[in-house]
Amino acid sequence: MNLLPKATTDFTQIDYWNSFFKKRGKKAFEWYGEYPELCGILHKYIRPRDKILVIGCGNSSLSSDLYDVGYKQIMNIDVSGVVIKQMKAKSKNRPGLEYQRMDATNTTFVDGEFNVVLDKGTLDAMMPDSSPETLERIDKLFAEVDRVLAPLGRYVCVSLLQHHILLRLATHCSGLGWMLRICRCQEAEHRSDNSGGFVFPVFVVVCTKLKSLTGTKSVFEVCQSAEQVQRMATVEDTMAAVKTMQDTALVCSGLNRCNIANSGEVIMELSRPGDVSPRYTITVADSPNVKDVTRMKFAAFIVPQGREREWLFGTPEGHQVLLESSGVDRLAVVRLHREHKYENLKAVQDETAETVIKLAPSFKDFSERPKIPFLTVASDLGNVTVIARGESQISGGFIIEDAEGAEKQWYRRLVFLVTQNAVQSEARLKTVEMNGEIKHIVDVSYLSCDHHKYMTMGVSMVNVADRPFDVLVLGLGGGGLCTYIRHCFPMVRITAVDIDPAIYEVATKYFDLQEDEHLKVVIEDGLDYLKNSAKKGTKFSAMLFDIDNKDTTKGLSCPPAIFLEPEVLASAAECLTDTGLFVLNFVCRVEDIRQTTKSKLEKHFKDISSVKLDQDVNEVFFCWKSKSGTTIEKAAENLNAIVKNRKLQEDDLIDIEGLSSLIRTK
């Protein structure tokens, strides 16, 4: 039986509603939830002694349910004579529960007669669009509600709050100086969810009639739940908060009904009311092997603090491996944020459980969903200690943290607060005893970033035993790359250039960067340094660009686009010796930008090749001013021999067997 309107305009036609109720007969149409779902909010804003007007009552049982629990003064009106006749017959034994056929935009009640005007879906039905005719009708409705409400009376409206409806309602309240509070009715959504239907967020809007005072701002509030009341500054902020809830519900409903493996991952942030930064980030990954969502096994995985950046936990490819090893078909990967405090593992489970269950696939039995298993690789939340905080005029706020990783290994990290998903610099720590005290110090024999291994390999391409050579590094960070190069090549002379004095201080104080005759740091804009060096005729055997881009909106993460401009690349080539090598750390997911960048490089360098990392976005370009002096494979073998000879590590730094698959020449 086709009971739902085929077009939105059907909602407003009297003939439609007459036809609708004849088809439904005595069965109530509870589109927006029934009394059990709505009562928690309604009882909070409607008192038993209130005189209540229910507009567009339909054949809903809401009024009779309210009557039966103590609300004895309820007047119901509707434009449908059919439904009024039905409801009068049903309520003949309930004195005080009255029904009249009447248009809500033109009632015959006296001014201020009611304490509450209750509307369940009527505003939505009357306002399918924002046409002039519709707006005129809605303004009449609001004017009539204002007229029949007593001072401090409440217009309580159950609505799906489409954008145009909320805008008109909020603007109306603002113009009259009324208080507007929007309460999300989770219970009504749970009812729809349990029945397997598409879940629309249901809201109960409470508009309180206040005396309008000149210069007084209207109050707007949004309640995600009974305990979460958030004051909004403007109508726009109010609408944005509602839209976020609606968008989230749409995503969750979609996850309930389909496998997203072919569409990528879904990422959701969870925040506490009033918090600027999210408390959790949940990433949902699906296996492509199961198409029937009702057969999908589901679990959540809590990433220990300090391990968010690991490939297994921080990349889509890693999530697929984690998904398979967890033995499920959908995995919700829960990441904690470093600026928040968490009590323990169970507290995190309890706090995220309500959201996690909404990300689950559909279940055949909607009446009883199974408990969601929470998985992790540790018995606790991980061990992270913030040892310092700072502020850079260039990079903004940052923190230095010591974090325990896999196999009880500790790491020190520099993290910019504006890009907390990425670690700017990382060093492995080793435990030593100093003056009878156990301390963590930086292990200079370790490179945490894979792309730094290949940039160091680039230096090995120009290294000549027992002969001094000069290397320029633009981008210092924690100084790990420069420190490692210095320990690999005894005859190297490194000039590291960075624009940020605060980061230089971090590198020396927390990452054991030491200046000497083999390493000096210049605090200057790299562009200026490069231009001046070209003018002076300064030459380097190798030049390394390892510069992060603060603006990633264009798809380029490293380096900033200005460092790839023709005049900058020309200066770079000018500063190289005739056999010099330019090494570029390039991070970009857009192939068109990559091809454009490669074309730019080809105009200034004779021989270009690259290594594309398999577990990172990074691609390291090797650009020779003249013909290449060696192959990438040979350079890797040389570097492996150097690190072993220098006793930096016993194993190969670069995997020779897997290297050929990473090399790109196009």
N, C-alpha and C positions, 0 to 999 in steps of 0.2 A: 504494500500500500504506500503510495507516494504522499507522505505527510509533510515533508519539508518543502519550503517554498522553492520554486524553480528560478525565481529572480528576487532580488532584494526588495523591489517595489511591492511584491506580494504581501510583505509584512504589514503594510499600512492600509490595505484595502479591507473595508468592513465585510464585503462579500467573501473575501478569502477566509477571514476568521470564522464567519458563519459556517462556511463549507468545512473548514478545518475541524471545528468542534463537533459537527454532525458526524464526521468520520471517526473521531476519537470516542464519541459517545461519553460514557461515564468515567473513562480513564483519564486521570489528570495529566496534563502536559507539563512535566517538570524539567524544562530545558536547562534551567540555571541552577539546578540542585533542589532538593526537597528540604522540608523543615529540619530533619536531623542534621543536614550539612550546613544549613544557614543559621541555626538557632544560636550557636556560640557567639556570633557577631551581632545578630538581631537583639538578643537579650541584653547585650552591653549598651545598646543605643536606644532601645525602646523599653519604657517602664510599663508595668501592668496597668497603672492608673491612667496612662496616656490615652487620648482619643485619637484613633488611627483612621486615616483614609488610605485605602488601597486602590491605586489607579491601574486600569487595565488588568483587572483581577483574573480574567479568563476562568477556566475551571480548576485552577490550582487549589490544592488542599492546604496551602500555606495559612490562609486566614483561619480556617477551622482548627488547624493544629495550634495556632497561637491562642485561639479562643479556649481550647481545651486545657491549656496550661496557665490560664488566668487572665488573659487579655480580653476583657468583656465589652469594650467599646470599639467595634470595628465596622466601618462603613466601606463597602466594596462597590466600585463602579466599573462599567465596561460598555463599549459601544455595541456589543453584540447582544441583541435581545434573546437569542437562543441560549447563550451561556448564562445570562441572568436568570432566566426561567429555570434552567437546570439547577443552579446553585441555590436559588430560593427554596426549591423543593428539598434539596439535600440538607438545608440548614434550618428547617422549620422548628426544630427542637432546641435551637441555640438562640435564646433571646439576647439581643444586643449585637448579634452578627447579622448585618443588614446588607442587602444587594439592591442597587438601582442601576437602570440603564442610563448612562450619562457620558458625555464627551469630556475627557479630562482637561481639554483646553477651554471649556465653557461650562463650568459647574454652577449650581444654584445655591451653594453653601455660603454662609455668612463669613465676613472677614475674620481671620484669626480663629476659626472654629476648631482646628485640629492641632495637636501637638506633633504629630508625625504624618508625613505623606510617604507611603511605602510603594515602591515601584520595582517589580521584578520583571525585567525585560521589556517594559513598555516603552521606555525611552529608546532602546535599541530598535524596537519595531517601528516606531514613528520616525526614526531618523536614518534611513538607508543611505542618504547622501547629503551633500551640502548645497543643493539647489536652492534658489531664492524661495520657492514655494515651501520647501522643507524647513528652511531656517525660520520663515515666518510662522509656521505651525509650531515649531519648537519654542520660539520666543513666547508664543501665546501660552504654551504649556508651563514654561518657567514662571511667567507672570501670574498664572493661576495658582501655581504652587506657592509662590510668594504671598499671594493674597490670602489664601485659606490657612496658612501656617501662623500660629501664634508666635510672639517673640520667644526666641531660644528654641523654636520648633526645629525639627530635623526632616530634611528630605533624604530618605534612605533609599538608594537606588542600586539594585542588583543588575550588573551590566558586564558585557564583555569588553567595554571601553575601546571601541575602535577609535582611531586617531581623531577623526572629525567629531566624534561624539564627546570625547574627553576635552578637546579644544573648546567646544561650545560651552560645555558644562563648567569648565574651569574659568573661562572668560566671564561667564555669567556670574559666578560666585565672586570673582575678583571685582567686578563692577558694582556689586551690591555690598561688598565688604564682608561676605559670609566666610565662615571657616569651612574648608574642604579637607576631608580625610578619606583616603583611599585604602581600603582593607582588602588584602587578597584572601579569598576563601579557598584555602587548600583542601578542605574537606569535600567541597563540590568537585574539585578536580580529581581527587582520589576516587570518587564515585564513578566519574566518567572513565578514568583510567582502568579501574577494576572491571568495567563492563566491556573493555576492549575498544571503546570508542576513541575518536580523535579528541585530544585534550585541549580545550580552550581555557585559558586562565579566566577565572570568574572573580569579579571584584564587587565589593559592597562599598558604595560611595556614600559617605555621610556628610551632607551639607547642612551646617547649622546656621540658622537665621539670626544674625547679630545686627545690632543697631549700627548703621553706617556712620562713621565719624570721619570728618575731613582729615586727610593726611595719614589715616590709619591703613596699614597694609593688611591685605588678607593673609590668612594663615593656610598654608598648604602642607599636608602631611601624607606620608605613604607608609603603610604597615605591611611588611612582608609576612609577619605573623603577629600574634597578640603581644609578644614581647619585644618586637622590633618596630618602633615608631621613629621615623626619620623626617625631620623638618626640611622642607624644600624652600629655596629662596625665591623661585620664580615659577610661573606656569610652565615655561620651557623645561626647567629641571624636573618638574612633576611629570610631564609627558615623557621625558627621556627615561625616567625610572620605570614607568609603566611599560614602555616599549621594550626595555631590557628584560623585564619579566615575561612579556609576550614572546619575544624572540627566543628566550631560553626554553620556554614551554614548547615552542614549535620544534626546536632542535631535539629536545628530549622525546617528543612524540614521534619524530622521524626515526630516531634511534630505536625506538620500540618496535618499529615496523619494517626496517630494512637493514641489510648488510652494507656497510660503508667502505668495504675494502677497496673498491674500485674508485672511490671518491677521495681517498686520503684519510686523514685523521680529523677528529672533532676535538677542539680545545675549548675548555670552559674554565673561567676564573671564579673563585668563590671569595667574597669579601664580607667582613662584618659591617654592620651599619655605621656609617661615619668614617670608616677607614679609607684612606686614599689608595693604599696598595693592597693587592689581593693577598689573602691568607693561604690559599691553595690554588694550584693549577692542575686540572685534571685533563689528561689526554686519553681519548678513546680510540683504540685500534682494533680492527676486526681481521679475522682470518678470511682469506678468499675461498676457503675450502668448503664452507657451509653456507648454503643459500637460504635455507629455511630458518628464519630467525627463531621460530618456536623450538628449534632443536639446538640452538647455540648455548654452549656452556659459558658462564660469565663469572669473572672475578675482578677484584680490585687489587692493585699492587702499590704499596706505600714505599716510595723511594727514601732511603735513609738520608738525613741531612748531610750535606757535604759531598754527595755522590751524584748530584743532579746532572753534572756535565759529562759523566761517563757515557760512552757511546751506547751502551745497553739501555740506559735510562733516558738519554737526552736526544735521541735521533729516531726518526720513523723506522729506519732499517733495524735499529736496535730493539725497538718496541716489537717488531715482528718476531725477532729471536726470543724475546722475553715472553711473548704471547705463546709461542710454540712450546717453550720449556715449561710454561705454567700449566699446560694441558687444557687450555680453554680456547674458545672461539672468539671471545671479546674480552678485552682487558682494559680496565680504567686505571691508568697510571697516575697516581696521586703524588704531586710534588709539593713540598713545603717551602715556604719563603723565609729567607734568612733574617728578615727584620721582625719576624714574629716569634713569640715564645710558645712552646707546646709542652704540655704536661708529660705525656707518655704515649705509647703506641695505642693503648685502648682509648684514650681521650681523643686521639685523631680519628680513630675508627668511628667513635660515637658522633663526633662532630660532622663527619663527611657522609655518614651512612644514608641520611635522607636524600642527599643529592645523588649519591652513587646508585641507589636503587632506581632512580629515574633514568639512568643511562643504560639500564639493562635491556636486553632484547625482550621480545614479547614472550609471554608464557601461555601455555595452553589452558591452564587453570588460573583465571584471573582472580578468583576468590582467595587464593592463598599463594603468595609469592614466597619462594624459598629465601632463606637468609643468604646474603652475599658473602662469600669467603674473602677475607682480606689476607693477602700474601705479602711477604717481604723477605729480605735476605739477612736480616739482623734481628736480634731479640729486643732491640730498642730503636729509638728514632735516629740513631747516629750521634756522633760527637763533633760539635762545631763550637769553636771559641773565637769570638771577635776580639782581637788583640789591639786594634786601633781603628779609629774613625778619622776622617779628614775631609777637607773641602778644597777643591781645585777651582780656580777662577775659570779655567778652560773646560774641564771635564765634569765639574759639579761634585757632588758628594761621593765618597768612596769608603769602603771598609777593607781592612786587612783581617783575614780570618785563618785560623788553623783548623783543618778538618781531617777527621779520620776516614780513610778510604778503605778499599778492600784489603784483606789480610793484615789489618791493624796498621797499615802504612799511613803516615801523616803527611799532609801537604799544606803549604801556605799559599794563600790566594789573594790577589787584588781584584776587587769587584767594584765597578762603577754602579751607583745606585740607579742611574737612568737606564742601564742595560743589564739588569740583574740575571737575565737568562744566560749571559756569557761571562766567562772568567777572563779578565784582561791579561793577567799574568799568574803563573803557577810555578811553584818550586817544591821539589820533594824535600822532606826534612829527614835528618838522621839524628839518632839519639847519641849523645856523648856525655861523659862525666867531666865536669870542670870544677875544680876546687871542691870536690866531694859532693857536687850538686849535679843532678841529671838535667840536661837541657836539650832542646830541639834546635839544631842549626841547619842552615841551608846546605843541601847536598849539591855541590857545583858540578858533579859528574852526571847529572840527570837533565834531560830535556823533556819537558812535559808535552810540548806541542810537536806533533809529527811534522808540520811544515817547517819547523826550525831545523829538523834533521836535514831536510833537503836544501835549506838555505845554507847550512853549514857545509853541506856537500859542494855547494857552489863555490864557497871559499877554497875548498880543497882543490878545485879545478885550476886555481891560479897560484896555489902554494908551490913554491920552489924551495927545497930543503936548503937550510943555512943561508937564506937570502931574505932580508927584510922586505916586507910588502905592506901596502896601505889598503885598508878597507874602510869604507864609509857605510854607516848604518843609520838610516832615517827611521826613527821610531824606537824609543828606548824601552818603554813599559817597565817591567820589573828588572830588566837588565839580564835576564836569563840567557838570551841568545848571545849577547856580547861576552858574557862571562864564560860561556861554553867555548866559543870560538877562541878566546884568549888561552884557555887551557889546552885546546887541541893543537894550536900552531904557535910555537915559542917565538917565532920571528915576526909575528903579525903586529901591526900598529893600527889600532881601531880608533876611529873617530865616530862617536855616537851623538846624534843630534836629536833633540826633542824640544818641543815648544813649551812644555809644561814643567815649571820648577818644582811643583808639588809632587809630581810623579818621580822626578829625580831624587827627591828626598826620601820617598818611599823605597826606591830601589836601593839606596845606600843604607838606609836604616833597617829595613825588614827583609831584603833579598840579597844582602851581602855583596852588593856591587862595589868593587874597589877600583879606584883609578890609580894608574901608575904609568910608566913609560910605554906600556903596551895598550893602554885603554884610557882615553880621555873623553869627557862628556861636554858638549856644547849646548847651552840652553838658548835656542834660537828657532825661529820659524824655518823649517826645512827648505821651503821654497827660496827664502832669502839666502840661506847658506849655500844652496846649490848655485844660485845665480852669481853670487859673489865669488864662489870657488872657480866657476867657469871664467869669470873675468880675470882672476888672478893667475889662471893657468894651473891650478892645483890638480894633480892627477892621482887616481886611485886604481889599484889593480882589480878591485871588486867593489860594487856598490849594491847595497841591499835596501829595498823599500819594504818595511814591515810596519805600515801605518794604518791604524784603524780609522774607519769613517764614522763620525758621529751621526751623520744623516744617511740612513739606510733606506729612505723612502723610494729611491730610484732603482733599488735592486742591487746596488754595489756596496759591499760591506768593507772591502779593503782593495786599494787605498782610496782616499777621497778623490773624486773625479778630477779635481784640479791638478793632481799629481800625474795625470795621464794626458794633460794638454801638450800639444806639439812643442811649445817653447820649453816646457819642463823636461820632456824627454830629450830634447836637443841639448839642454844643459847637462843632463845626466851623461849623454854620450860624449860630450865635450870634456867632461871631467875624468873619463876613463883613459887608461893607457891604451896603446894601439892593440894590445892583446887582452884588454880588460873585459870584464864580465859584469853585466847588469842582472841582478836577481830580484824578481818581483813576487811578493806574496799577493796573490789575486784571489778575492773571495766574491763570487757572484753566481747567482742562480739563473741569470737571464742570458741565453746563448747569443742573442743579438749583441749585447754589450760585450761579451767575450770576443766575438768576431771583430767588432769595431776596435777593441783594445789591441788585438793581435795585429790588425792592419796598421794601427798607429806605431806599434813597436817595429814592424817591418820597414818603416820609413827611416828609422834611425839606427837599426842594428842589422848586421849581415846574416847572422845565423841564429835561429830561434827554435827552441824546443821547450817542453814543459813536462812536469810530473803532476798528474791529477790524483790527489789522495782519495782512497776508496772509502774511507770512513769519515771524511770531512768534506766540506764544500771547497776547501782551499785548493788552489792550483798554483804551483811554483813555476814561474817562467825563467828560463836561462837565456839571456840575450847577449851574444858576443858582438863586440864592436867590429871585429874582423872574423875570419873563419874560426870555428870551434877548435880548441886545442886538444880536446879529449872527449870521450863519450860519457854519457851519464852512467852507464854500467861500470866503466873503468873508474870514474870518480867515486862511485859508491864503494867499490872494492878498496880504493886507496883510503877513504875515510874510515872504513871498518878497521883497516890495519892501524891507522893512526890512533883511534880511540883505545884499541887494545894495547898498543905500544905505550901510550901515555897513561895506561892503567885507569882510564875513566870507566870502563866496563869490560867484562869478560866476553859478552856476547856481541854479535854484530849489531851495529846501530841501525843499519838499513838492511832489510830483507832482499837479498840479491835475487832469489828465485821469483819473488812476486813483483819485482821492479819493472820487468818488461811490459807487464799489463797496464802499468800506470803511465808509461811514457807516451806523450802525444806530440806529434809533429805538425798537426793541422789545426 
